[in-house]
């Protein structure tokens, strides 16, 4: 997976996207999330509460990608540990 795109984010600093993820992001279905407020009508009472589903989805995607990488690292380290244990027991 080649990371070719970056989006600036106030929480995650930069969100990195592959070309496939960018295609999904540019789709009309995903862009529609820009107009759906995460906190419903709260932004009418609290002007700073302007979060929308689009921003929330980007953050969720970033966290899921980070977690996927962590799971992969754990799996690889466990496989290495199993091989080391087998070598030690010989």
N, C-alpha and C positions, 0 to 999 in steps of 0.2 A: 504494500500500500504506500503510494507516494504522496506525501503531504505537500500540497502545492499552494494552498490558500490559508491565509490567517485573517481572523476577525478580532478586532480589539474589543475587549470585554472588561468592565470595571472590576469584576470579581476574579475572573480566571486569567486576567491580563491579556493573553492571546489564546484564542481557540483555533486549533489547527484542523483543517479539513482536507480530505482527499478529493480528488476530482469527482468521484461518485457521490460523496456526501454533498459537494457543492451543487451537483445537478438536482439532488433532492431539495436542497435549500432554495434553489431558484425556481422550483415548481410553483404554480399558482396555488396549489393546495397548502403548501407550507407558508407561502407569503400571506395567505389569508389570516394566519395566526397573529399577524401584526395588529389586527383590528379587534381582537378578542382580549379584553382586559383580564389579567390574572386575578385581580382583587375586586372584580365586578365594579360597582359604582363608588368604591372607596376613594377613587381619585377625585371625586367631586367634593369630598370633605377634606381630604389630605392631598394637597397639590403635588406632593413628592411621590405619592403612591401611583406611579404611572407604569407599573410593570405590565407587560403583555405576554401572551402565550408564546409568541415568537422568541422573546428573550429567554423565557423560562425553558423552552425547548432546546435552545442553544446550550444553556448551562447544563441541562440534563444530559445532552449528548456528550459534552466534555467530560462530565463525571463518569458516565458509562464507559467512555473510551479509556479513561484513566484506570478504572476498575478492571477492565478487560486486560490491560497491560499488566496490572498487578497480579491478576489470576494466572496469566501466562508465565510470569516470572516465578511464581510459587510452584506451578506445575513443573517447570523446567528444573528448578532447584531440587524438588522432591525426586524427580527422575534421576538426577545426578547423585543424590544421596542414596537411592536404592542401588545404583550401580556400584557406588563406593562400598556399601555394606556387603554386597555380593563378593566384591574383590577381597575384602578383609576376611571374609569367612572361608575363603579357599585355602 
